[in-house]
Amino acid sequence: MKFRRVLFLITVITSISISAQNPVFTHVFTADPSPHVWPDNPNKLWVYTSHDEPGSNNHYGMTGYHAFSTTDMVNWKDHGRILHLENVKWAESHAWAMDAVYYRGKYYLIYCMKEAGIGLFRTGIARSDTPGGPFTDLGYVKGVEFGQDPALFIDDDGTPYLYWGHDRKCFAAELNEDLMSIKPETYVDLTKQLTHVFEGPWVHKKDEKYYLTYPGLTPRRWPEKMFYGVADNPLGPYEYKGVFIDDFEGQSGTNHGGTVTFKGKDMMFYHSAWLSGGLSETRNVMADYLHYDKNGDIIPIIPSKEGLGNAKRTRTTLHLEAENGFAAGGELYNVIVDTWIKGYSGKGYVTNFDNPFDHVYVLAQVAKKSKYRFKVRYASPEGESNHDILINSHKYSEFTFPQSKEFTTIDFGIVELKAGDNLVRIFKKDWKPSKGQLAIDYIELEQFFEDEEK
């Protein structure tokens, strides 16, 4: 049996880059996917994830979250790090599972971390004006004891509900309008209603029924399976229905995920250990279609290599906005964010590279050493600009950006990134004045597959 498992994983891994849509993201270790379609753009799917550090071999080193988006389920953008432990003053460790929500014109990330000096899990909440972040921490939700694995569900009438669970327990409550505290009188313990529950609740609504999906153990036998219950009300009571993702080859010790309807199709996002070859501490996002029978019961999902596609593999581009700076793991040194040159993406662009070593750098996180197509979107309206480009402190290029009155993209060709954190820096190299003032909009690193190399 052990030999068969290894053989299966080898087969999966070698076929990932050829004709598979599972794992969904093959460039970075991700877990606990939270999929959403926001009301302002029904043609774009967003997936928010936790991040596993390459080679960490534990879940204790998890420190941040990522956001991904797509319009066609094939080409994805990794918007980079959207919140990190270092951006949360009250926390000390354990950036575990999270969820996201659009509420009253803002985007919210609801997550869990351990409180500094106490070691108790809290449910944190952060806000952004844009779905791709970065998110600014607002504090933790009051009234939630040991707030691990939070999920936030907004009902059709606009009422927000919070769900959380840990170590064979599951709870729920209605939130107050500011999302910063629960209404104590609505608090319910759902544990006894959800057979085998362990952690990670998620609620979605279909045909006026509320479905609560969750990872569970039978009993305390790892790895986790995915179960669900159904109710007529968001706070229950829930009727236990059974397992809908059973044991499968290459699964992680844990499982966690959520559902979404995108372009008329129901989907289930979850995670496995296919990308790492079976290491449960370095996981990857998976997705398969979700189907219901005539009674509304979920038809069991058998994880597939094809996932949500056919023979077409997914491709991810790391889309790293220069202006995000420290909040996204980068840095703006002696430069400013401006908006007077029109046509920028995100919240602006970085400019005023006046002195030696004035720079912008962005963080690119990847699972394994691999190749990417490196692009920079810039403008230099008044003339050409001379700058250096560094990747991980190694000089990549001394480059003169040609004059460009509008934002345009330069393709620098193929570069190799190392496993883990990569820093891409653009800086003013000396006191020699440039004819133009460089403006950096964003940096992109497009996934490159070896079989495409000429």
C-alpha positions in Angstrom: 0.0 0.0 0.0 2.8 2.4 0.8 4.4 1.7 -2.6 1.2 2.4 -4.4 0.8 5.7 -2.5 4.3 6.8 -3.5 3.8 5.7 -7.1 0.5 7.6 -7.3 2.1 10.8 -6.0 5.0 10.5 -8.5 2.4 10.1 -11.3 0.4 13.1 -10.1 3.4 15.4 -9.7 5.0 14.6 -13.1 1.7 15.3 -14.8 1.0 18.6 -13.0 2.9 20.7 -15.5 1.5 18.8 -18.5 -2.3 18.4 -18.3 -3.8 19.0 -14.9 -5.8 21.7 -13.1 -5.2 20.1 -9.7 -3.4 21.3 -7.8 -4.8 24.7 -8.8 -1.7 26.7 -7.8 1.6 24.9 -8.5 4.1 27.7 -7.8 3.4 28.1 -4.0 2.3 26.1 -1.0 -1.2 27.2 0.0 -4.0 25.8 2.2 -7.4 26.5 3.7 -8.9 28.1 0.5 -11.7 30.6 0.9 -13.3 31.1 -2.6 -15.6 34.1 -3.4 -17.2 36.0 -6.2 -17.7 39.7 -5.2 -20.9 41.5 -6.3 -19.0 44.3 -8.1 -17.5 41.8 -10.5 -19.4 38.5 -11.1 -16.9 37.5 -13.8 -13.9 37.2 -11.5 -13.3 34.5 -8.9 -11.2 35.2 -5.8 -9.5 32.6 -3.6 -7.9 33.6 -0.3 -5.4 31.1 1.3 -3.0 30.6 4.1 0.6 30.0 3.2 2.9 27.1 4.1 6.6 27.8 4.2 8.8 25.5 2.0 10.7 23.0 4.1 9.2 24.0 7.4 7.7 20.6 8.1 5.2 22.1 10.6 2.2 24.3 10.7 3.7 26.6 13.4 5.7 28.6 11.0 2.7 29.9 9.1 2.8 33.7 9.1 0.7 35.1 6.3 -2.0 35.0 3.7 -2.3 35.3 -0.1 -5.1 36.3 -2.6 -5.6 34.8 -6.0 -8.0 35.8 -8.9 -9.1 34.5 -12.2 -11.7 35.1 -14.9 -11.3 31.8 -16.8 -10.2 29.2 -14.2 -7.0 28.7 -16.3 -5.0 31.9 -15.9 -4.6 33.1 -12.3 -3.0 36.0 -10.6 -1.3 35.7 -7.3 -1.6 39.1 -5.7 1.1 38.3 -3.2 1.1 38.6 0.5 -2.1 40.4 1.7 -1.6 40.2 5.5 1.3 39.0 7.7 2.0 38.4 11.3 4.3 41.4 11.4 1.3 43.6 10.4 -0.8 42.4 13.4 0.4 44.0 16.7 -1.7 41.9 19.0 -0.5 38.5 17.6 2.6 36.4 18.1 2.2 33.3 15.8 0.0 30.8 14.0 -1.5 32.5 11.0 -3.9 29.6 10.3 -7.2 29.4 8.4 -9.1 32.5 7.2 -12.1 33.7 5.3 -13.1 36.8 3.4 -16.2 38.8 2.9 -17.6 41.9 1.1 -19.6 43.9 3.5 -21.0 47.5 3.2 -18.6 48.5 0.5 -15.4 47.1 2.0 -13.5 43.9 1.8 -12.7 42.1 5.1 -10.3 39.3 5.9 -11.3 37.3 9.0 -8.5 35.1 10.3 -6.9 33.5 13.4 -3.6 34.0 15.1 -2.4 33.5 18.7 -2.5 36.5 21.0 1.0 37.7 22.2 1.8 36.8 25.7 -1.2 34.6 26.1 -0.9 31.9 23.4 -4.7 31.8 22.9 -6.2 31.8 19.4 -8.1 34.9 18.6 -10.3 35.7 15.6 -8.8 38.7 13.9 -10.4 41.0 11.4 -8.7 43.2 8.7 -10.1 45.6 6.1 -9.2 46.7 2.6 -10.6 49.0 -0.1 -9.7 46.5 -2.8 -10.2 42.7 -3.0 -6.5 42.0 -3.6 -5.4 43.8 -0.4 -3.2 44.4 1.4 -5.5 44.3 4.4 -5.1 46.5 7.5 -5.7 44.8 10.9 -8.6 46.2 13.0 -8.1 44.0 16.1 -9.8 40.8 17.2 -13.5 39.9 17.5 -14.8 40.2 21.1 -16.8 37.4 22.7 -15.0 34.6 20.7 -13.1 32.4 23.0 -10.4 30.3 21.3 -11.4 31.7 17.9 -9.7 29.2 15.5 -10.6 28.6 11.9 -13.2 31.4 11.5 -15.7 31.7 8.6 -18.0 34.6 8.0 -21.4 34.2 6.3 -23.5 37.1 5.2 -27.1 36.1 4.7 -29.4 37.5 2.0 -30.8 40.1 4.4 -27.3 41.4 5.2 -27.0 39.7 8.6 -23.4 38.6 9.4 -22.8 35.3 11.1 -19.5 34.0 12.5 -18.5 30.3 12.7 -15.4 28.9 14.4 -14.1 25.5 15.6 -11.2 23.7 17.0 -10.3 20.3 18.5 -13.7 18.5 18.1 -15.8 21.7 18.7 -17.8 24.1 16.6 -19.6 27.4 17.5 -21.6 30.1 15.8 -23.0 33.5 16.6 -24.5 36.6 14.9 -22.1 39.5 14.7 -22.8 43.1 15.5 -22.9 45.5 12.5 -19.2 46.6 12.9 -18.1 42.9 12.8 -15.9 43.5 15.9 -18.0 41.5 18.4 -20.7 38.8 18.6 -24.2 39.2 20.0 -23.9 37.0 23.1 -27.5 36.1 23.1 -27.1 34.4 19.7 -24.1 32.2 20.6 -24.7 28.5 19.9 -22.6 25.4 20.4 -23.1 23.3 17.3 -20.7 20.5 18.3 -23.3 17.8 19.1 -25.1 18.4 15.9 -22.1 17.8 13.7 -20.9 14.2 14.0 -17.1 13.9 13.9 -16.5 17.6 13.8 -13.0 18.7 14.5 -12.4 22.3 13.1 -12.8 24.5 10.0 -16.6 25.2 9.6 -17.9 26.8 6.4 -21.5 27.8 5.6 -23.1 28.3 2.2 -26.7 28.7 1.2 -28.5 26.8 -1.6 -32.3 26.6 -2.3 -33.1 28.2 1.0 -31.1 25.6 2.9 -27.9 26.3 4.9 -25.0 23.8 4.4 -22.3 23.7 7.0 -19.2 21.8 5.8 -16.3 20.9 8.1 -13.2 18.7 8.5 -13.7 15.8 10.9 -12.1 12.7 12.4 -13.7 9.3 12.8 -12.9 9.2 15.8 -9.6 11.0 16.2 -8.2 9.0 13.3 -6.1 11.1 11.0 -6.3 12.3 8.2 -9.4 14.4 8.2 -12.4 13.8 6.0 -14.9 16.5 4.9 -18.4 16.2 6.3 -21.5 18.4 6.2 -24.9 19.1 7.9 -28.0 21.0 6.6 -30.3 23.5 8.4 -33.3 25.8 7.8 -31.5 28.6 9.7 -27.9 29.8 9.7 -27.5 29.1 13.5 -29.1 25.6 13.2 -30.1 23.2 14.4 -28.1 21.2 11.7 -29.0 17.8 10.5 -25.9 15.7 10.0 -25.6 14.3 6.5 -22.3 12.5 6.2 -19.0 12.6 4.5 -18.5 14.1 1.0 -14.7 14.0 0.6 -13.4 10.7 2.0 -9.8 9.5 2.2 -7.9 9.9 -1.0 -4.4 9.2 -2.2 -2.0 12.1 -1.6 -4.2 13.9 0.9 -2.8 16.0 3.7 -3.3 15.2 7.3 -5.7 18.1 7.5 -8.4 19.3 5.1 -10.2 22.6 4.9 -12.1 24.6 2.3 -15.1 26.3 1.0 -17.7 26.4 -1.7 -18.5 29.0 -4.4 -20.8 29.4 -7.4 -19.0 30.9 -10.4 -20.5 31.4 -13.8 -23.4 29.1 -12.9 -21.3 26.2 -11.6 -20.9 25.1 -8.0 -17.3 24.4 -6.9 -15.5 23.0 -3.8 -12.1 24.3 -2.9 -10.0 22.3 -0.4 -6.4 21.2 0.0 -4.1 18.2 -0.4 -0.3 17.4 -0.3 0.0 16.6 -4.0 2.5 19.4 -4.8 4.9 18.4 -2.0 4.8 14.7 -2.7 2.8 13.8 0.4 4.3 16.2 3.1 1.2 17.2 5.2 2.9 20.4 6.3 3.4 21.8 2.8 0.0 21.8 1.2 -1.7 22.9 -2.0 -5.1 24.1 -3.1 -7.4 21.7 -5.0 -10.8 22.3 -6.6 -13.5 20.1 -8.1 -17.1 20.6 -9.1 -19.8 20.3 -6.5 -23.0 18.5 -7.4 -26.2 17.8 -5.5 -28.8 15.0 -6.0 -32.5 15.5 -6.3 -32.9 15.7 -2.5 -30.3 18.4 -2.2 -27.7 16.1 -0.7 -24.1 16.6 -1.8 -22.8 14.0 -4.1 -19.4 12.8 -2.8 -16.4 14.3 -4.4 -13.5 12.1 -5.6 -10.4 14.4 -6.0 -9.4 14.4 -9.6 -6.3 15.4 -11.5 -8.5 17.3 -14.0 -10.2 19.4 -11.3 -12.2 22.2 -12.9 -10.8 21.9 -16.3 -9.9 19.4 -19.0 -6.5 18.9 -20.5 -5.5 22.5 -20.0 -3.2 23.3 -17.1 -3.4 26.3 -14.9 -0.8 29.1 -15.1 -0.2 31.7 -12.3 1.3 35.1 -12.6 2.6 36.8 -9.5 1.2 40.3 -9.8 3.0 42.5 -7.3 1.9 46.1 -6.9 4.9 48.3 -6.2 2.9 50.8 -4.0 1.9 48.1 -1.4 5.3 48.2 0.2 5.8 46.9 3.7 2.1 45.7 4.0 2.8 43.1 1.3 6.3 42.1 2.4 8.2 44.7 0.4 9.7 48.1 1.0 9.6 51.7 -0.2 12.9 53.5 0.6 13.0 57.3 0.1 10.4 57.1 -2.7 6.7 58.1 -2.8 3.4 56.8 -4.0 1.8 59.1 -6.6 -1.2 59.1 -8.9 -0.8 61.9 -11.4 0.2 59.7 -14.4 -3.0 58.1 -15.4 -3.5 54.4 -16.3 -1.9 52.9 -13.3 -3.3 49.7 -11.6 -4.0 49.3 -7.9 -3.8 52.4 -5.7 -1.0 54.2 -7.5 2.7 53.8 -8.5 6.1 54.4 -7.0 8.2 57.3 -8.1 10.8 60.0 -7.0 14.0 57.8 -7.3 16.2 60.9 -6.7 19.2 59.7 -4.7 21.5 56.6 -4.8 19.8 53.5 -3.2 16.4 55.0 -3.4 14.4 51.9 -4.1 11.3 49.8 -4.2 11.3 46.1 -3.6 8.5 43.5 -3.7 8.2 40.0 -2.2 7.7 37.0 -4.4 7.0 33.7 -2.5 7.4 30.3 -4.3 7.4 26.7 -3.3 10.3 25.4 -5.3 13.2 26.7 -7.4 11.7 27.4 -10.7 11.6 29.8 -13.7 9.4 32.8 -14.4 9.0 35.4 -17.1 9.9 38.7 -15.5 8.0 41.9 -16.5 8.0 45.4 -15.2 5.2 48.0 -15.9 6.6 51.5 -15.8 6.4 55.0 -17.2 9.0 57.7 -17.6 7.3 60.6 -19.3 10.2 63.1 -19.4 13.0 60.9 -20.8 15.0 57.7 -20.2 15.8 56.6 -16.6 18.9 54.6 -15.5 18.4 52.0 -12.8 19.6 48.7 -11.4 17.5 45.7 -10.8 18.4 43.1 -8.1 16.9 39.7 -7.5 17.8 38.3 -4.1 20.7 40.8 -3.7 22.2 39.5 -7.0 22.5 42.0 -9.8 20.2 41.0 -12.5 20.4 44.0 -14.8 21.7 47.6 -15.2 18.9 49.0 -17.3 17.9 52.2 -19.0 14.2 52.5 -19.1 13.2 54.2 -22.4 11.1 57.3 -22.3 7.4 56.4 -22.1 4.7 59.0 -21.5 2.2 56.2 -20.7 2.5 53.1 -18.6 4.0 50.3 -20.7 5.5 46.8 -19.9 9.0 45.6 -20.5 9.6 41.9 -20.7 13.0 41.1 -19.2 12.9 37.4 -20.2 13.3 34.3 -18.0 14.6 34.4 -14.4 15.0 31.7 -11.8 13.6 32.2 -8.3 14.7 30.2 -5.3 12.3 28.3 -3.0 10.8 30.5 -0.3 11.0 34.3 -0.2 12.5 36.2 -3.2 13.1 40.0 -3.2 13.0 41.9 -6.4 14.4 45.4 -6.1 14.6 48.4 -8.5 16.8 51.3 -7.4 18.6 54.4 -8.4 22.2 53.3 -8.8 24.2 56.6 -8.5 24.1 60.4 -8.3 24.0 60.8 -12.1 20.7 62.5 -13.0 18.3 60.8 -15.3 16.5 62.6 -18.1 13.2 61.2 -16.8 11.6 60.4 -13.5 10.9 56.6 -13.3 7.4 55.5 -12.2 7.0 51.8 -11.3 3.4 50.5 -11.4 3.9 46.8 -10.8 6.2 43.8 -11.2 5.0 40.5 -12.7 6.5 37.0 -12.6 4.7 34.7 -14.9 5.0 31.0 -14.3 7.2 29.3 -17.0 7.1 25.6 -17.8 10.2 23.7 -18.9 8.4 22.0 -21.8 7.7 25.4 -23.3 11.4 26.3 -23.4 12.7 26.5 -27.0 
